[in-house]
Amino acid sequence: MNELALYLTLGFHHIADWRATDHILFVAALTAAYGPREWVRLAWLVTAFTLGHSITLALTTLDLLHVSGRVVEPLIALTIVVTAFFAIHDQRAAVARSAGETPTITRTAMLRRYAIAGGFGLIHGCGFASGLRSLLGGTEGIAVPLLGFNLGLEGGQLLVVAAIFLLGLGVERWLGWSRRDWVLVVSGGAAGVGLSLLAERIFGGGAS
């Protein structure tokens, strides 16, 4: 296996691994509120998050940005909680949009959401970088590992997005759930776990 393929695989498994609880929960909370009619908005949100974490992943891996894990890890947990609360707050608008009604979220509000997703991506990038640095060890060349790891992360992230998106469609069509129920269950669960992680990382004195 060549170097690019190796780091692509490592990056993919870094986020697609079910042990990557915080990153999976964030993507789940980000995705849950969007139905088939909202795939464009969801794509832009994921893109904004991607751009954000790509920037700090590169900066921290290149040793141009230094952020302590004791700061980053609680902030990552906080992004889960905030994103989940956004989804819960917007669940009525999500129901209206999935029914084909006029969207209630303004363009300005959506632009604000894209900016927030990008900002949260900056935070998650610092967390991803710690994993990449540990994999690099004494490797001198960093460009190929950085590219491969980032592409692998994106592949894993898109897999999680697709899984949550399709699962939401499934529970609505086959189990008879409403969009509101799906949003509340997924986002409420993500918020609960996120709050637990936040408390653990602040008061437990360690990063997961």
ABEGO torsion letter per residue (X at the ends): XBAAAAAAAAAAAAAABAABAAAAAAAAAAAAABBAAAAAAAAAAAAAAAAAAAAAAAAAAAGABBBBAAAAAAAAAAAAAAAAAAAAAAAAAAAAAAAGBBBABBAAAAAAAAAAAAAAAAAAAAAAAAAAAAAAEABABAAAAAAAAAAAAAAAAAAAAAAAAAAAAAAAAAAGBBAAAAAAAAAAAAAAAAAAAAAAAAAAGBBX
